[in-house]
């Protein structure tokens, strides 16, 4: 599975830890940056990763900023993206199972590295349940039109 990763300066450390974890577990990663502590604008990085997911270049995406909120809001502006900002593993499982989220966002200033990686793991190892949830996801997509 190919995964898009991106962050701003506020999410750099957690993004790098997630990248190490993913590569160790044989996921293919496309890292859209940022790769320094210099202050940048999170929408620019959300856009790169979200467009990669929306185009099918990558299957899903993981974003990190200080809170996970701004970068998640930005990603959700790209057509076809369903990005959930997460701080717990239950929501990580549910957003895949019920919302078919194709991106998640984490906050480095909110969530530690251990929990952050558990959230990623919970998300990646869950599956969309379809059924009654498909109709609801279709209705989310219809809002884009
Ligand atoms: C950057 O200082 C910070 O605003 C950003 O990382 C994020 O938390 C925004 O939602």
Backbone and ligand atoms as CSV (ligand in chain L), in Angstrom:
chain,resi,resn,atom,element,x,y,z
A,1,UNK,N,N,0.849,-1.203,0.000
A,1,UNK,CA,C,0.000,0.000,0.000
A,1,UNK,C,C,0.881,1.249,0.000
A,2,UNK,N,N,0.494,2.210,-0.858
A,2,UNK,CA,C,1.266,3.447,-0.968
A,2,UNK,C,C,0.544,4.555,-0.190
A,3,UNK,N,N,1.272,5.231,0.674
A,3,UNK,CA,C,0.667,6.210,1.588
A,3,UNK,C,C,1.306,7.576,1.399
A,4,UNK,N,N,0.467,8.616,1.309
A,4,UNK,CA,C,0.957,9.999,1.241
A,4,UNK,C,C,1.148,10.536,2.656
A,5,UNK,N,N,2.269,11.198,2.876
A,5,UNK,CA,C,2.544,11.822,4.179
A,5,UNK,C,C,2.838,13.288,3.952
A,6,UNK,N,N,2.378,14.131,4.860
A,6,UNK,CA,C,2.730,15.553,4.788
A,6,UNK,C,C,2.542,16.184,6.156
A,7,UNK,N,N,3.243,17.278,6.368
A,7,UNK,CA,C,3.143,17.987,7.646
A,7,UNK,C,C,3.558,19.437,7.447
A,8,UNK,N,N,3.305,20.270,8.461
A,8,UNK,CA,C,3.949,21.587,8.517
A,8,UNK,C,C,5.054,21.511,9.566
A,9,UNK,N,N,5.653,22.652,9.878
A,9,UNK,CA,C,6.746,22.672,10.857
A,9,UNK,C,C,6.284,22.168,12.224
A,10,UNK,N,N,4.986,22.364,12.556
A,10,UNK,CA,C,4.452,21.938,13.853
A,10,UNK,C,C,4.276,20.434,13.959
A,11,UNK,N,N,4.376,19.734,12.835
A,11,UNK,CA,C,4.149,18.289,12.846
A,11,UNK,C,C,5.331,17.474,12.370
A,12,UNK,N,N,6.464,18.148,12.211
A,12,UNK,CA,C,7.627,17.492,11.592
A,12,UNK,C,C,8.130,16.259,12.354
A,13,UNK,N,N,8.253,16.367,13.667
A,13,UNK,CA,C,8.822,15.234,14.426
A,13,UNK,C,C,7.905,14.016,14.372
A,14,UNK,N,N,6.615,14.245,14.586
A,14,UNK,CA,C,5.680,13.112,14.550
A,14,UNK,C,C,5.590,12.530,13.138
A,15,UNK,N,N,5.604,13.392,12.135
A,15,UNK,CA,C,5.570,12.884,10.743
A,15,UNK,C,C,6.773,11.986,10.482
A,16,UNK,N,N,7.959,12.410,10.944
A,16,UNK,CA,C,9.156,11.598,10.709
A,16,UNK,C,C,9.090,10.263,11.454
A,17,UNK,N,N,8.520,10.264,12.660
A,17,UNK,CA,C,8.379,9.001,13.410
A,17,UNK,C,C,7.378,8.079,12.708
A,18,UNK,N,N,6.293,8.645,12.211
A,18,UNK,CA,C,5.299,7.840,11.485
A,18,UNK,C,C,5.926,7.255,10.224
A,19,UNK,N,N,6.721,8.068,9.537
A,19,UNK,CA,C,7.387,7.599,8.311
A,19,UNK,C,C,8.296,6.402,8.610
A,20,UNK,N,N,9.082,6.509,9.682
A,20,UNK,CA,C,9.975,5.396,10.065
A,20,UNK,C,C,9.159,4.136,10.342
A,21,UNK,N,N,8.053,4.319,11.076
A,21,UNK,CA,C,7.194,3.193,11.429
A,21,UNK,C,C,6.612,2.539,10.173
A,22,UNK,N,N,6.154,3.361,9.252
A,22,UNK,CA,C,5.531,2.825,8.032
A,22,UNK,C,C,6.558,2.072,7.185
A,23,UNK,N,N,7.730,2.665,7.031
A,23,UNK,CA,C,8.756,2.019,6.197
A,23,UNK,C,C,9.226,0.711,6.832
A,24,UNK,N,N,9.341,0.712,8.164
A,24,UNK,CA,C,9.731,-0.517,8.864
A,24,UNK,C,C,8.694,-1.616,8.635
A,25,UNK,N,N,7.455,-1.210,8.452
A,25,UNK,CA,C,6.371,-2.182,8.255
A,25,UNK,C,C,6.016,-2.376,6.779
A,26,UNK,N,N,6.984,-2.025,5.910
A,26,UNK,CA,C,6.885,-2.308,4.473
A,26,UNK,C,C,5.770,-1.568,3.732
A,27,UNK,N,N,5.341,-0.430,4.249
A,27,UNK,CA,C,4.447,0.421,3.476
A,27,UNK,C,C,5.314,1.290,2.583
A,28,UNK,N,N,4.811,1.592,1.400
A,28,UNK,CA,C,5.509,2.530,0.516
A,28,UNK,C,C,4.999,3.931,0.844
A,29,UNK,N,N,5.923,4.871,1.020
A,29,UNK,CA,C,5.546,6.209,1.472
A,29,UNK,C,C,5.969,7.247,0.438
A,30,UNK,N,N,5.073,8.187,0.133
A,30,UNK,CA,C,5.493,9.387,-0.605
A,30,UNK,C,C,5.417,10.537,0.393
A,31,UNK,N,N,6.567,11.143,0.675
A,31,UNK,CA,C,6.663,12.212,1.672
A,31,UNK,C,C,6.615,13.564,0.952
A,32,UNK,N,N,5.525,14.294,1.156
A,32,UNK,CA,C,5.351,15.587,0.493
A,32,UNK,C,C,5.903,16.745,1.319
A,33,UNK,N,N,6.700,16.455,2.360
A,33,UNK,CA,C,7.283,17.498,3.186
A,33,UNK,C,C,6.281,17.986,4.232
A,34,UNK,N,N,6.629,19.008,4.914
A,34,UNK,CA,C,7.862,19.754,4.909
A,34,UNK,C,C,8.962,18.909,5.551
A,35,UNK,N,N,10.190,19.308,5.331
A,35,UNK,CA,C,11.286,18.541,5.926
A,35,UNK,C,C,12.247,19.411,6.703
A,36,UNK,N,N,11.769,20.571,7.171
A,36,UNK,CA,C,12.612,21.391,8.050
A,36,UNK,C,C,11.732,22.074,9.086
A,37,UNK,N,N,12.383,22.696,10.067
A,37,UNK,CA,C,11.640,23.378,11.138
A,37,UNK,C,C,11.210,24.789,10.749
A,38,UNK,N,N,11.574,25.201,9.551
A,38,UNK,CA,C,11.209,26.542,9.091
A,38,UNK,C,C,9.678,26.655,8.973
A,39,UNK,N,N,9.156,27.782,9.417
A,39,UNK,CA,C,7.708,27.964,9.415
A,39,UNK,C,C,7.143,27.951,7.986
A,40,UNK,N,N,6.098,27.127,7.781
A,40,UNK,CA,C,5.453,27.021,6.466
A,40,UNK,C,C,3.940,27.072,6.680
A,41,UNK,N,N,3.187,27.121,5.580
A,41,UNK,CA,C,1.721,27.183,5.657
A,41,UNK,C,C,1.134,25.797,5.404
A,42,UNK,N,N,0.447,25.261,6.414
A,42,UNK,CA,C,-0.041,23.876,6.301
A,42,UNK,C,C,-0.955,23.614,5.092
A,43,UNK,N,N,-1.745,24.599,4.592
A,43,UNK,CA,C,-2.582,24.253,3.422
A,43,UNK,C,C,-1.759,23.803,2.213
A,44,UNK,N,N,-0.552,24.350,2.076
A,44,UNK,CA,C,0.287,23.984,0.924
A,44,UNK,C,C,0.657,22.500,0.963
A,45,UNK,N,N,0.874,21.973,2.155
A,45,UNK,CA,C,1.295,20.573,2.302
A,45,UNK,C,C,0.082,19.644,2.291
A,46,UNK,N,N,-1.007,20.132,2.883
A,46,UNK,CA,C,-2.266,19.362,2.814
A,46,UNK,C,C,-2.650,19.155,1.353
A,47,UNK,N,N,-2.534,20.199,0.563
A,47,UNK,CA,C,-2.937,20.143,-0.845
A,47,UNK,C,C,-2.151,19.079,-1.608
A,48,UNK,N,N,-0.827,19.073,-1.420
A,48,UNK,CA,C,0.005,18.107,-2.161
A,48,UNK,C,C,-0.409,16.670,-1.834
A,49,UNK,N,N,-0.536,16.360,-0.551
A,49,UNK,CA,C,-0.871,14.986,-0.155
A,49,UNK,C,C,-2.303,14.645,-0.555
A,50,UNK,N,N,-3.222,15.581,-0.361
A,50,UNK,CA,C,-4.637,15.311,-0.662
A,50,UNK,C,C,-4.838,15.075,-2.155
A,51,UNK,N,N,-4.129,15.840,-2.984
A,51,UNK,CA,C,-4.274,15.645,-4.433
A,51,UNK,C,C,-3.691,14.298,-4.857
A,52,UNK,N,N,-2.666,13.859,-4.167
A,52,UNK,CA,C,-2.095,12.548,-4.451
A,52,UNK,C,C,-3.107,11.447,-4.133
A,53,UNK,N,N,-3.806,11.581,-3.008
A,53,UNK,CA,C,-4.815,10.580,-2.645
A,53,UNK,C,C,-6.003,10.665,-3.614
A,54,UNK,N,N,-6.460,11.883,-3.882
A,54,UNK,CA,C,-7.634,12.060,-4.744
A,54,UNK,C,C,-7.383,11.524,-6.152
A,55,UNK,N,N,-6.139,11.619,-6.620
A,55,UNK,CA,C,-5.826,11.158,-7.981
A,55,UNK,C,C,-5.589,9.649,-8.050
A,56,UNK,N,N,-5.447,9.017,-6.890
A,56,UNK,CA,C,-5.183,7.583,-6.867
A,56,UNK,C,C,-3.703,7.235,-6.883
A,57,UNK,N,N,-2.839,8.268,-6.886
A,57,UNK,CA,C,-1.392,8.000,-6.825
A,57,UNK,C,C,-1.053,7.267,-5.521
A,58,UNK,N,N,-1.747,7.660,-4.460
A,58,UNK,CA,C,-1.595,6.979,-3.173
A,58,UNK,C,C,-2.980,6.543,-2.707
A,59,UNK,N,N,-2.990,5.501,-1.879
A,59,UNK,CA,C,-4.279,4.924,-1.459
A,59,UNK,C,C,-4.910,5.699,-0.313
A,60,UNK,N,N,-4.063,6.258,0.549
A,60,UNK,CA,C,-4.568,7.040,1.672
A,60,UNK,C,C,-3.458,7.987,2.121
A,61,UNK,N,N,-3.789,8.887,3.053
A,61,UNK,CA,C,-2.804,9.882,3.460
A,61,UNK,C,C,-2.834,10.147,4.945
A,62,UNK,N,N,-1.661,10.526,5.462
A,62,UNK,CA,C,-1.525,10.866,6.884
A,62,UNK,C,C,-0.884,12.243,6.964
A,63,UNK,N,N,-1.555,13.139,7.684
A,63,UNK,CA,C,-1.118,14.526,7.805
A,63,UNK,C,C,-0.819,14.847,9.260
A,64,UNK,N,N,0.147,15.734,9.486
A,64,UNK,CA,C,0.429,16.164,10.858
A,64,UNK,C,C,0.695,17.661,10.863
A,65,UNK,N,N,0.032,18.377,11.779
A,65,UNK,CA,C,0.404,19.763,12.071
A,65,UNK,C,C,0.415,19.901,13.584
A,66,UNK,N,N,0.379,21.095,14.098
A,66,UNK,CA,C,0.440,21.249,15.556
A,66,UNK,C,C,-0.752,20.592,16.240
A,67,UNK,N,N,-1.932,20.861,15.717
A,67,UNK,CA,C,-3.158,20.306,16.304
A,67,UNK,C,C,-3.789,19.205,15.470
A,68,UNK,N,N,-3.414,19.130,14.205
A,68,UNK,CA,C,-4.089,18.229,13.258
A,68,UNK,C,C,-5.359,18.850,12.688
A,69,UNK,N,N,-5.712,20.014,13.171
A,69,UNK,CA,C,-6.991,20.608,12.756
A,69,UNK,C,C,-6.854,21.372,11.435
A,70,UNK,N,N,-5.919,22.306,11.381
A,70,UNK,CA,C,-5.792,23.125,10.176
A,70,UNK,C,C,-5.483,22.299,8.945
A,71,UNK,N,N,-4.564,21.382,9.077
A,71,UNK,CA,C,-4.146,20.583,7.920
A,71,UNK,C,C,-5.282,19.640,7.488
A,72,UNK,N,N,-6.094,19.202,8.459
A,72,UNK,CA,C,-7.251,18.359,8.152
A,72,UNK,C,C,-8.347,19.155,7.457
A,73,UNK,N,N,-8.606,20.367,7.935
A,73,UNK,CA,C,-9.614,21.223,7.291
A,73,UNK,C,C,-9.202,21.480,5.843
A,74,UNK,N,N,-7.928,21.787,5.648
A,74,UNK,CA,C,-7.436,22.084,4.293
A,74,UNK,C,C,-7.595,20.865,3.382
A,75,UNK,N,N,-7.223,19.696,3.866
A,75,UNK,CA,C,-7.314,18.476,3.038
A,75,UNK,C,C,-8.754,18.218,2.615
A,76,UNK,N,N,-9.698,18.497,3.504
A,76,UNK,CA,C,-11.112,18.236,3.194
A,76,UNK,C,C,-11.674,19.158,2.121
A,77,UNK,N,N,-10.928,20.177,1.739
A,77,UNK,CA,C,-11.366,21.060,0.650
A,77,UNK,C,C,-11.074,20.455,-0.725
A,78,UNK,N,N,-10.256,19.419,-0.766
A,78,UNK,CA,C,-9.918,18.770,-2.040
A,78,UNK,C,C,-10.998,17.731,-2.345
A,79,UNK,N,N,-11.547,17.819,-3.546
A,79,UNK,CA,C,-12.648,16.928,-3.943
A,79,UNK,C,C,-12.238,15.459,-3.786
A,80,UNK,N,N,-13.087,14.697,-3.151
A,80,UNK,CA,C,-12.832,13.257,-2.995
A,80,UNK,C,C,-12.149,12.901,-1.688
A,81,UNK,N,N,-11.774,13.916,-0.925
A,81,UNK,CA,C,-11.061,13.639,0.340
A,81,UNK,C,C,-12.023,13.613,1.520
A,82,UNK,N,N,-11.854,12.574,2.344
A,82,UNK,CA,C,-12.540,12.503,3.634
A,82,UNK,C,C,-11.448,12.329,4.678
A,83,UNK,N,N,-11.117,13.427,5.330
A,83,UNK,CA,C,-10.000,13.431,6.289
A,83,UNK,C,C,-10.534,13.630,7.704
A,84,UNK,N,N,-10.126,12.751,8.615
A,84,UNK,CA,C,-10.553,12.851,10.017
A,84,UNK,C,C,-9.363,13.264,10.886
A,85,UNK,N,N,-9.549,14.285,11.678
A,85,UNK,CA,C,-8.542,14.649,12.678
A,85,UNK,C,C,-8.776,13.774,13.904
A,86,UNK,N,N,-7.715,13.080,14.334
A,86,UNK,CA,C,-7.866,12.033,15.343
A,86,UNK,C,C,-6.967,12.239,16.550
A,87,UNK,N,N,-7.475,11.798,17.711
A,87,UNK,CA,C,-6.658,11.805,18.923
A,87,UNK,C,C,-6.814,10.525,19.726
A,88,UNK,N,N,-7.521,9.524,19.152
A,88,UNK,CA,C,-7.701,8.258,19.872
A,88,UNK,C,C,-7.878,7.103,18.882
A,89,UNK,N,N,-7.616,5.891,19.354
A,89,UNK,CA,C,-7.630,4.727,18.459
A,89,UNK,C,C,-9.052,4.271,18.111
A,90,UNK,N,N,-10.008,4.488,19.020
A,90,UNK,CA,C,-11.400,4.101,18.703
A,90,UNK,C,C,-11.886,4.888,17.485
A,91,UNK,N,N,-11.659,6.193,17.517
A,91,UNK,CA,C,-12.087,7.024,16.380
A,91,UNK,C,C,-11.332,6.643,15.117
A,92,UNK,N,N,-10.074,6.229,15.265
A,92,UNK,CA,C,-9.280,5.815,14.102
A,92,UNK,C,C,-9.917,4.612,13.422
A,93,UNK,N,N,-10.387,3.647,14.222
A,93,UNK,CA,C,-11.048,2.472,13.639
A,93,UNK,C,C,-12.389,2.859,13.025
A,94,UNK,N,N,-13.120,3.681,13.755
A,94,UNK,CA,C,-14.476,4.039,13.310
A,94,UNK,C,C,-14.465,4.886,12.040
A,95,UNK,N,N,-13.479,5.765,11.912
A,95,UNK,CA,C,-13.504,6.636,10.730
A,95,UNK,C,C,-13.204,5.851,9.460
A,96,UNK,N,N,-12.476,4.749,9.586
A,96,UNK,CA,C,-12.311,3.872,8.411
A,96,UNK,C,C,-13.584,3.039,8.233
A,97,UNK,N,N,-14.076,2.438,9.312
A,97,UNK,CA,C,-15.209,1.513,9.230
A,97,UNK,C,C,-16.489,2.207,8.770
A,98,UNK,N,N,-16.747,3.399,9.264
A,98,UNK,CA,C,-18.039,4.055,8.990
A,98,UNK,C,C,-17.952,5.186,7.968
A,99,UNK,N,N,-16.844,5.939,7.981
A,99,UNK,CA,C,-16.749,7.114,7.089
A,99,UNK,C,C,-15.897,6.834,5.864
A,100,UNK,N,N,-15.240,5.683,5.814
A,100,UNK,CA,C,-14.299,5.367,4.739
A,100,UNK,C,C,-13.303,6.524,4.546
A,101,UNK,N,N,-12.800,7.051,5.654
A,101,UNK,CA,C,-11.839,8.170,5.585
A,101,UNK,C,C,-10.632,7.742,4.770
A,102,UNK,N,N,-10.244,8.576,3.817
A,102,UNK,CA,C,-9.047,8.244,3.026
A,102,UNK,C,C,-7.829,9.055,3.475
A,103,UNK,N,N,-8.036,9.920,4.465
A,103,UNK,CA,C,-6.889,10.606,5.073
A,103,UNK,C,C,-7.171,10.771,6.570
A,104,UNK,N,N,-6.106,10.811,7.349
A,104,UNK,CA,C,-6.247,11.175,8.759
A,104,UNK,C,C,-5.252,12.282,9.067
A,105,UNK,N,N,-5.562,13.063,10.093
A,105,UNK,CA,C,-4.678,14.146,10.517
A,105,UNK,C,C,-4.448,14.028,12.021
A,106,UNK,N,N,-3.203,14.266,12.414
A,106,UNK,CA,C,-2.816,14.174,13.822
A,106,UNK,C,C,-2.163,15.479,14.257
A,107,UNK,N,N,-2.208,15.754,15.555
A,107,UNK,CA,C,-1.593,16.956,16.096
A,107,UNK,C,C,-0.396,16.626,16.970
A,108,UNK,N,N,0.778,17.025,16.518
A,108,UNK,CA,C,1.996,16.718,17.287
A,108,UNK,C,C,1.997,17.388,18.656
A,109,UNK,N,N,1.330,18.555,18.766
A,109,UNK,CA,C,1.321,19.266,20.049
A,109,UNK,C,C,0.234,18.729,20.979
A,110,UNK,N,N,-0.525,17.764,20.473
A,110,UNK,CA,C,-1.643,17.198,21.233
A,110,UNK,C,C,-1.358,15.736,21.586
A,111,UNK,N,N,-0.826,15.016,20.623
A,111,UNK,CA,C,-0.712,13.557,20.707
A,111,UNK,C,C,0.759,13.154,20.694
A,112,UNK,N,N,1.165,12.324,21.648
A,112,UNK,CA,C,2.562,11.852,21.706
A,112,UNK,C,C,2.857,10.854,20.599
A,113,UNK,N,N,4.142,10.535,20.477
A,113,UNK,CA,C,4.576,9.650,19.389
A,113,UNK,C,C,3.966,8.248,19.534
A,114,UNK,N,N,3.949,7.715,20.752
A,114,UNK,CA,C,3.419,6.353,20.964
A,114,UNK,C,C,1.962,6.258,20.556
A,115,UNK,N,N,1.139,7.165,21.062
A,115,UNK,CA,C,-0.282,7.146,20.717
A,115,UNK,C,C,-0.481,7.469,19.239
A,116,UNK,N,N,0.317,8.400,18.722
A,116,UNK,CA,C,0.204,8.769,17.308
A,116,UNK,C,C,0.399,7.549,16.418
A,117,UNK,N,N,1.383,6.741,16.734
A,117,UNK,CA,C,1.649,5.547,15.917
A,117,UNK,C,C,0.547,4.498,16.121
A,118,UNK,N,N,0.034,4.383,17.333
A,118,UNK,CA,C,-1.092,3.456,17.567
A,118,UNK,C,C,-2.311,3.879,16.757
A,119,UNK,N,N,-2.540,5.177,16.655
A,119,UNK,CA,C,-3.676,5.686,15.876
A,119,UNK,C,C,-3.499,5.326,14.404
A,120,UNK,N,N,-2.298,5.542,13.890
A,120,UNK,CA,C,-2.004,5.201,12.488
A,120,UNK,C,C,-2.240,3.712,12.260
A,121,UNK,N,N,-1.739,2.900,13.178
A,121,UNK,CA,C,-1.871,1.449,13.077
A,121,UNK,C,C,-3.349,1.030,13.097
A,122,UNK,N,N,-4.116,1.619,14.009
A,122,UNK,CA,C,-5.549,1.287,14.118
A,122,UNK,C,C,-6.275,1.656,12.832
A,123,UNK,N,N,-5.946,2.809,12.284
A,123,UNK,CA,C,-6.586,3.260,11.036
A,123,UNK,C,C,-6.233,2.324,9.879
A,124,UNK,N,N,-4.943,2.034,9.726
A,124,UNK,CA,C,-4.509,1.240,8.570
A,124,UNK,C,C,-5.005,-0.201,8.640
A,125,UNK,N,N,-5.241,-0.687,9.843
A,125,UNK,CA,C,-5.666,-2.081,9.992
A,125,UNK,C,C,-7.181,-2.230,10.161
A,126,UNK,N,N,-7.920,-1.219,9.799
A,126,UNK,CA,C,-9.383,-1.306,9.826
A,126,UNK,C,C,-9.901,-1.306,8.388
A,127,UNK,N,N,-11.148,-1.728,8.241
A,127,UNK,CA,C,-11.752,-1.788,6.899
A,127,UNK,C,C,-13.105,-1.094,6.907
A,128,UNK,N,N,-13.447,-0.533,5.764
A,128,UNK,CA,C,-14.759,0.092,5.586
A,128,UNK,C,C,-15.827,-0.989,5.635
A,129,UNK,N,N,-16.884,-0.743,6.388
A,129,UNK,CA,C,-17.943,-1.756,6.550
A,129,UNK,C,C,-18.960,-1.744,5.418
A,130,UNK,N,N,-18.999,-0.657,4.617
A,130,UNK,CA,C,-19.980,-0.596,3.532
A,130,UNK,C,C,-21.401,-0.619,4.082
A,131,UNK,N,N,-22.306,-1.330,3.367
A,131,UNK,CA,C,-23.694,-1.463,3.819
A,131,UNK,C,C,-24.348,-0.105,4.011
A,132,UNK,N,N,-24.960,0.106,5.174
A,132,UNK,CA,C,-25.688,1.367,5.418
A,132,UNK,C,C,-24.750,2.568,5.405
A,133,UNK,N,N,-23.463,2.315,5.648
A,133,UNK,CA,C,-22.503,3.431,5.674
A,133,UNK,C,C,-22.179,3.938,4.276
A,134,UNK,N,N,-22.316,3.057,3.275
A,134,UNK,CA,C,-22.017,3.474,1.899
A,134,UNK,C,C,-22.938,4.613,1.463
A,135,UNK,N,N,-24.209,4.476,1.800
A,135,UNK,CA,C,-25.190,5.500,1.411
A,135,UNK,C,C,-24.816,6.846,2.035
A,136,UNK,N,N,-24.326,6.808,3.266
A,136,UNK,CA,C,-23.970,8.058,3.968
A,136,UNK,C,C,-22.711,8.676,3.366
A,137,UNK,N,N,-21.756,7.823,3.020
A,137,UNK,CA,C,-20.539,8.331,2.377
A,137,UNK,C,C,-20.895,8.914,1.003
A,138,UNK,N,N,-21.822,8.253,0.296
A,138,UNK,CA,C,-22.275,8.791,-1.006
A,138,UNK,C,C,-22.911,10.167,-0.814
A,139,UNK,N,N,-23.636,10.342,0.278
A,139,UNK,CA,C,-24.269,11.640,0.531
A,139,UNK,C,C,-23.213,12.720,0.850
A,140,UNK,N,N,-22.130,12.313,1.489
A,140,UNK,CA,C,-21.018,13.272,1.715
A,140,UNK,C,C,-20.469,13.698,0.361
A,141,UNK,N,N,-20.240,12.724,-0.536
A,141,UNK,CA,C,-19.698,13.019,-1.868
A,141,UNK,C,C,-20.645,13.942,-2.638
A,142,UNK,N,N,-21.932,13.723,-2.493
A,142,UNK,CA,C,-22.924,14.532,-3.216
A,142,UNK,C,C,-22.856,15.996,-2.783
A,143,UNK,N,N,-22.382,16.271,-1.586
A,143,UNK,CA,C,-22.272,17.654,-1.105
A,143,UNK,C,C,-21.213,18.438,-1.883
A,144,UNK,N,N,-20.308,17.696,-2.546
A,144,UNK,CA,C,-19.233,18.364,-3.307
A,144,UNK,C,C,-19.731,18.903,-4.627
A,145,UNK,N,N,-20.929,18.490,-5.039
A,145,UNK,CA,C,-21.380,18.837,-6.402
A,145,UNK,C,C,-22.069,20.208,-6.428
L,1,LIG,C1,C,1.371,26.293,13.254
L,1,LIG,O1,O,1.873,27.133,14.230
L,1,LIG,C2,C,0.026,25.747,13.687
L,1,LIG,O2,O,-0.932,26.749,13.619
L,1,LIG,C3,C,-0.359,24.579,12.826
L,1,LIG,O3,O,0.609,23.590,12.921
L,1,LIG,C4,C,-1.680,23.904,13.175
L,1,LIG,O4,O,-1.761,23.606,14.521
L,1,LIG,C5,C,-2.895,24.534,12.654
L,1,LIG,O5,O,-4.006,24.021,12.751
